[in-house]
Amino acid sequence: MNKSNVLLNLQKYWQYFVIWMNSGSDLQVWYESDRRGNTSSWHAYDPITGRSACFGSEEEMRIWIDKCYYR
């Protein structure tokens, strides 16, 4: 495993840790990036209902949130 992979994994786990520490009852939304820094996927998690979802774009995620929470 090269240095950039280690740093990418550490960044991902740090992001999960920060989300976990800040989690309450609010909808949690985050994205994952590839090693070049391009967004590869969007994630949403609702700790109240336990629902989670993964999307290929921010727009898809926003549509899901809109359908689930605002209609």
N, C-alpha and C positions, 0 to 999 in steps of 0.2 A: 504494500500500500504506500503510495507516494505522499509527500507532504501536503499537496493540495487536496487530496482525498481525505486525509486526516482532518485538515482544517474545515473542509466542507461538512464532514460528519460532526465535528465539534459544534459548528455553527448551527446545524440542524437540531442537535440535542439541547443546546442552549436556548434556542427558540422555543422548543417544546417545554422546557423548564420554566421559562418566563411566562408562557401562556398558562401553564399549570398554576404558578404562583399567583397570577392575577385573576385566575378564574373565580367566578362567583356564579351568579345565575344568568349573566349576560351571554348572548350569542358570541361565540369566539370564531374569528375568521383569520386565516393566515395563508401564506403562499410558500411554496418551495421553489428553489432556484437550482438550475443546473450549475456545473462548475464554471461556466462562462458568465454566470450572473443573470441568465435569462429565466424568466418565470416559467416553470414547467407545469405547475398545477396549483389550484386554489382549493382550500379546505374550509369547511364550516362545521362547527359542533355546538349543539344546544345542550348544556348540562342539565337543564330542567327535564327535557323530554328524552334525552339520550340519543337524539337523532344526529347523524353526521352525514356529510356528503363531500365528494371530491369532484372537481370540475376542471376542464381544460382551459377555461378562460374566466376572467373576472366578470364578464358580461353574463355568462351562464350561471355563475354563483349569485349574482345580483338578482337575476330572474327567479331563481329558486327561493331566495330570501323573500322576495316580494310576494311570491305565491304562498309561501308558508306563513308569513307573519303580517302581511298588510292587506290581505283580501279576505 
